[in-house]
Each structure stands twice: as structure tokens, then as C-alpha cells.
């Protein structure tokens, strides 16, 4: 789940907890781009990988036509490109903040790493 069911804004991860010992980390943790996709796009990405990129096979699994699947794949690609562009813009903004002295380099590096690779 990447989106609030109430207001449709992006959810953030605020807590990680070890199921074994109970140690917990709290804060604002980023998600990788694939994790920020809507659930149906995440499922499509998984199916594409499991099918080795074979669109005809995925269309068969989903019981939809090839053109319908192709449209969904194009939508997935467009959404990933939007997320990537947003992450790149955020990286530039953070680097500007470091340059101005408003943000420590270590903090900016952590935020950039999270934006591009997840927590």
C-alpha cells in the first residue's frame, strides 16, 4: 500500500520493528520507486519480471488483450518516469540546501539515498 485510502496522498513509513526482539526504529523512512507505485502497478511489474518480459504471457495470465496490457505497461513506464523525475528534482533541491548551508551533507546524502533506493 503506497497511497492513503482516505485522501490519496502518499503514505510514508514511520516505524520498523524487529519481530524477534522488539527493537524499533522510528522516523521518516523513504520507499523505493517500485514501492511507491499503486498496488495494481506493483503486481504488473512483478508479473512482467516473472514472465521474463513476455507481454503475451502476462496478457494470458491477466486474461486481457495484448493492446490492453501494452497500455498498462506504458502507464507503468510513465509513472516510473514521473517518480524518477521527482526524485531527481528532490536531489537537486537537497544539494542546493547543502550549498546554501541549510542542510548538512551527511543528512542530504541519507535523504538522497532513501529517495533513490528506499529505506
Backbone as CSV, one residue per row, in Angstrom:
resi,resn,N_x,N_y,N_z,CA_x,CA_y,CA_z,C_x,C_y,C_z
1,UNK,0.857,-1.161,0.000,0.000,0.000,0.000,0.909,1.231,0.000
2,UNK,0.704,2.100,-0.952,1.549,3.284,-1.054,0.752,4.578,-0.958
3,UNK,-0.560,4.455,-0.951,-1.427,5.631,-1.018,-2.491,5.570,0.073
4,UNK,-2.781,6.723,0.675,-3.813,6.814,1.693,-5.182,6.567,1.048
5,UNK,-5.938,5.656,1.629,-7.264,5.360,1.082,-8.241,6.502,1.321
6,UNK,-7.926,7.374,2.266,-8.816,8.477,2.600,-8.600,9.689,1.691
7,UNK,-7.324,10.138,1.570,-7.061,11.379,0.814,-6.225,11.165,-0.444
8,UNK,-5.760,9.924,-0.700,-4.976,9.549,-1.874,-3.568,10.150,-1.918
9,UNK,-3.069,10.689,-0.811,-1.690,11.156,-0.772,-0.767,9.988,-0.408
10,UNK,0.510,10.179,-0.714,1.495,9.124,-0.484,1.666,8.853,1.010
11,UNK,1.695,7.580,1.366,1.971,7.183,2.743,3.478,7.130,2.947
12,UNK,3.917,7.374,4.177,5.328,7.223,4.491,5.479,6.157,5.564
13,UNK,6.643,5.561,5.601,6.946,4.554,6.614,7.484,5.303,7.823
14,UNK,6.910,5.041,8.992,7.306,5.762,10.198,7.940,4.856,11.253
15,UNK,7.844,3.550,11.096,8.357,2.652,12.137,8.763,1.305,11.535
16,UNK,9.935,0.841,11.951,10.399,-0.504,11.662,10.585,-1.203,13.001
17,UNK,10.151,-2.442,13.093,10.277,-3.174,14.344,10.722,-4.604,14.076
18,UNK,11.679,-5.074,14.876,12.139,-6.451,14.775,11.096,-7.358,15.408
19,UNK,10.617,-8.327,14.642,9.619,-9.266,15.161,10.208,-10.209,16.203
20,UNK,11.517,-10.348,16.185,12.162,-11.281,17.107,12.418,-10.645,18.477
21,UNK,13.093,-9.489,18.490,13.488,-8.905,19.779,12.703,-7.660,20.164
22,UNK,11.918,-7.102,19.236,11.103,-5.941,19.562,11.785,-4.603,19.408
23,UNK,13.070,-4.587,19.060,13.746,-3.305,18.842,13.043,-2.579,17.709
24,UNK,12.826,-1.262,17.894,12.103,-0.488,16.886,12.880,0.765,16.513
25,UNK,12.757,1.146,15.265,13.293,2.399,14.751,12.117,3.241,14.300
26,UNK,12.086,4.492,14.747,11.011,5.384,14.340,11.594,6.605,13.656
27,UNK,10.886,7.122,12.677,11.318,8.294,11.927,10.614,8.330,10.593
28,UNK,11.137,9.099,9.677,10.601,9.157,8.321,11.530,8.349,7.423
29,UNK,11.007,7.266,6.858,11.792,6.387,6.007,11.213,6.415,4.600
30,UNK,12.094,6.527,3.628,11.661,6.552,2.238,11.367,5.162,1.711
31,UNK,10.689,5.136,0.582,10.395,3.876,-0.104,11.030,3.915,-1.490
32,UNK,11.448,2.765,-1.998,11.948,2.751,-3.372,10.813,3.087,-4.344
33,UNK,11.184,3.489,-5.544,10.172,3.883,-6.531,9.120,2.798,-6.748
34,UNK,9.548,1.550,-6.876,8.567,0.486,-7.108,7.588,0.376,-5.946
35,UNK,8.049,0.656,-4.745,7.181,0.612,-3.580,6.191,1.755,-3.521
36,UNK,6.450,2.805,-4.283,5.547,3.961,-4.313,4.507,3.866,-5.415
37,UNK,4.572,2.792,-6.191,3.562,2.582,-7.234,2.261,2.105,-6.610
38,UNK,1.134,2.384,-7.258,-0.131,1.786,-6.795,-0.029,0.256,-6.855
39,UNK,-0.807,-0.415,-6.015,-0.731,-1.881,-5.892,-0.879,-2.595,-7.233
40,UNK,-1.808,-2.139,-8.079,-2.009,-2.835,-9.351,-0.789,-2.704,-10.260
41,UNK,-0.074,-1.583,-10.181,1.147,-1.426,-10.981,2.275,-2.272,-10.408
42,UNK,2.332,-2.405,-9.085,3.332,-3.280,-8.470,3.118,-4.731,-8.923
43,UNK,1.853,-5.154,-8.947,1.535,-6.516,-9.388,1.934,-6.722,-10.843
44,UNK,1.659,-5.731,-11.685,2.027,-5.828,-13.097,3.543,-5.931,-13.244
45,UNK,4.286,-5.110,-12.504,5.749,-5.157,-12.571,6.261,-6.540,-12.158
46,UNK,5.679,-7.107,-11.108,6.076,-8.444,-10.662,5.779,-9.487,-11.738
47,UNK,4.597,-9.420,-12.329,4.241,-10.384,-13.368,5.166,-10.261,-14.577
48,UNK,5.505,-9.035,-14.941,6.420,-8.834,-16.070,7.775,-9.475,-15.801
49,UNK,8.265,-9.307,-14.582,9.552,-9.915,-14.237,9.459,-11.435,-14.234
50,UNK,8.404,-11.969,-13.642,8.251,-13.424,-13.570,8.062,-14.045,-14.953
51,UNK,7.499,-13.281,-15.878,7.303,-13.776,-17.248,8.507,-13.478,-18.132
52,UNK,9.569,-12.948,-17.550,10.758,-12.634,-18.337,10.502,-11.560,-19.381
53,UNK,9.523,-10.683,-19.108,9.201,-9.601,-20.029,8.278,-10.003,-21.167
54,UNK,7.783,-11.222,-21.153,6.914,-11.714,-22.218,5.502,-11.162,-22.030
55,UNK,5.156,-10.151,-22.817,3.857,-9.491,-22.672,2.699,-10.421,-23.011
56,UNK,2.881,-11.271,-23.993,1.795,-12.208,-24.354,1.477,-13.145,-23.201
57,UNK,2.508,-13.578,-22.499,2.297,-14.466,-21.352,1.539,-13.729,-20.238
58,UNK,1.938,-12.494,-19.956,1.263,-11.708,-18.913,-0.181,-11.433,-19.316
59,UNK,-0.413,-11.099,-20.585,-1.786,-10.869,-21.060,-2.636,-12.113,-20.836
60,UNK,-2.050,-13.289,-21.062,-2.768,-14.535,-20.824,-3.080,-14.735,-19.348
61,UNK,-2.109,-14.444,-18.480,-2.328,-14.568,-17.036,-3.457,-13.658,-16.572
62,UNK,-3.483,-12.448,-17.142,-4.486,-11.467,-16.717,-5.797,-11.611,-17.487
63,UNK,-5.796,-12.490,-18.494,-6.982,-12.704,-19.326,-7.465,-11.398,-19.975
64,UNK,-6.492,-10.652,-20.528,-6.793,-9.398,-21.231,-6.091,-9.426,-22.583
65,UNK,-6.484,-8.527,-23.452,-5.871,-8.472,-24.779,-4.464,-7.870,-24.696
66,UNK,-3.666,-8.203,-25.704,-2.314,-7.651,-25.783,-2.340,-6.122,-25.803
67,UNK,-3.203,-5.470,-26.619,-3.220,-3.995,-26.625,-3.589,-3.403,-25.257
68,UNK,-4.479,-4.055,-24.530,-4.845,-3.568,-23.189,-3.638,-3.664,-22.262
69,UNK,-2.929,-4.784,-22.318,-1.733,-4.940,-21.493,-0.674,-3.921,-21.893
70,UNK,-0.478,-3.732,-23.195,0.525,-2.780,-23.666,0.246,-1.395,-23.103
71,UNK,-1.034,-0.986,-23.052,-1.425,0.309,-22.481,-1.065,0.365,-20.998
72,UNK,-1.328,-0.713,-20.275,-0.999,-0.752,-18.841,0.506,-0.681,-18.612
73,UNK,1.268,-1.356,-19.463,2.730,-1.305,-19.355,3.221,0.115,-19.650
74,UNK,2.652,0.749,-20.673,3.026,2.131,-20.981,2.700,3.062,-19.822
75,UNK,1.551,2.840,-19.158,1.185,3.643,-17.982,2.171,3.410,-16.845
76,UNK,2.597,2.169,-16.653,3.580,1.825,-15.630,4.900,2.543,-15.903
77,UNK,5.340,2.498,-17.130,6.592,3.162,-17.513,6.488,4.663,-17.273
78,UNK,5.374,5.257,-17.676,5.186,6.701,-17.491,5.212,7.063,-16.008
79,UNK,4.571,6.255,-15.169,4.535,6.536,-13.731,5.921,6.423,-13.118
80,UNK,6.682,5.412,-13.524,8.048,5.283,-13.025,8.918,6.454,-13.467
81,UNK,8.719,6.931,-14.702,9.467,8.091,-15.176,9.117,9.339,-14.368
82,UNK,7.827,9.496,-14.028,7.410,10.627,-13.190,8.077,10.557,-11.814
83,UNK,8.066,9.378,-11.209,8.686,9.215,-9.895,10.186,9.501,-9.960
84,UNK,10.828,9.011,-11.011,12.266,9.244,-11.172,12.560,10.736,-11.333
85,UNK,11.773,11.419,-12.132,11.958,12.865,-12.322,11.768,13.616,-11.009
86,UNK,10.751,13.214,-10.250,10.518,13.829,-8.949,11.677,13.607,-7.997
87,UNK,12.232,12.389,-7.998,13.383,12.087,-7.145,14.603,12.902,-7.569
88,UNK,14.792,13.061,-8.871,15.923,13.856,-9.358,15.763,15.324,-8.974
89,UNK,14.547,15.841,-9.051,14.295,17.228,-8.644,14.543,17.399,-7.146
90,UNK,14.136,16.418,-6.359,14.364,16.467,-4.908,15.862,16.403,-4.601
91,UNK,16.606,15.611,-5.350,18.058,15.546,-5.179,18.685,16.906,-5.448
92,UNK,18.276,17.553,-6.531,18.806,18.887,-6.841,18.471,19.879,-5.737
93,UNK,17.246,19.800,-5.198,16.820,20.703,-4.129,17.668,20.486,-2.874
94,UNK,17.913,19.225,-2.530,18.721,18.926,-1.349,20.161,19.402,-1.521
95,UNK,20.711,19.213,-2.704,22.074,19.687,-2.953,22.158,21.205,-2.877
96,UNK,21.135,21.895,-3.342,21.074,23.354,-3.203,21.050,23.759,-1.740
97,UNK,20.300,23.011,-0.923,20.225,23.305,0.509,21.585,23.114,1.181
98,UNK,22.328,22.101,0.749,23.678,21.886,1.282,24.571,23.051,0.879
99,UNK,24.493,23.437,-0.378,25.320,24.527,-0.888,25.055,25.827,-0.135
100,UNK,23.810,26.072,0.232,23.437,27.283,0.967,23.760,27.186,2.454
101,UNK,24.151,25.990,2.897,24.467,25.800,4.310,23.256,25.518,5.178
102,UNK,22.119,25.230,4.576,20.888,24.965,5.331,20.720,23.496,5.695
103,UNK,21.587,22.646,5.150,21.466,21.207,5.379,22.866,20.611,5.428
104,UNK,23.081,19.703,6.366,24.376,19.033,6.494,24.545,18.022,5.350
105,UNK,25.740,17.906,4.802,25.965,16.962,3.698,25.567,15.528,4.031
106,UNK,25.858,15.081,5.256,25.527,13.712,5.652,24.017,13.492,5.627
107,UNK,23.270,14.469,6.112,21.812,14.359,6.123,21.272,14.342,4.694
108,UNK,21.815,15.213,3.840,21.387,15.249,2.442,21.703,13.922,1.755
109,UNK,22.878,13.366,2.033,23.264,12.090,1.419,22.292,10.991,1.821
110,UNK,21.910,10.953,3.088,20.952,9.946,3.555,19.603,10.122,2.865
111,UNK,19.121,11.361,2.773,17.833,11.622,2.136,17.860,11.266,0.654
112,UNK,18.951,11.578,-0.011,19.087,11.256,-1.442,19.122,9.744,-1.630
113,UNK,19.880,9.057,-0.775,19.964,7.597,-0.854,18.575,6.982,-0.664
114,UNK,17.829,7.463,0.320,16.466,6.941,0.553,15.546,7.224,-0.623
115,UNK,15.639,8.421,-1.187,14.763,8.773,-2.311,15.045,7.904,-3.534
116,UNK,16.305,7.530,-3.716,16.661,6.775,-4.906,16.676,5.261,-4.718
117,UNK,16.778,4.818,-3.475,16.892,3.375,-3.255,15.993,2.858,-2.160
118,UNK,15.267,3.714,-1.506,14.405,3.284,-0.408,15.152,3.229,0.905
119,UNK,14.441,2.850,1.925,14.995,2.837,3.288,16.147,1.872,3.426
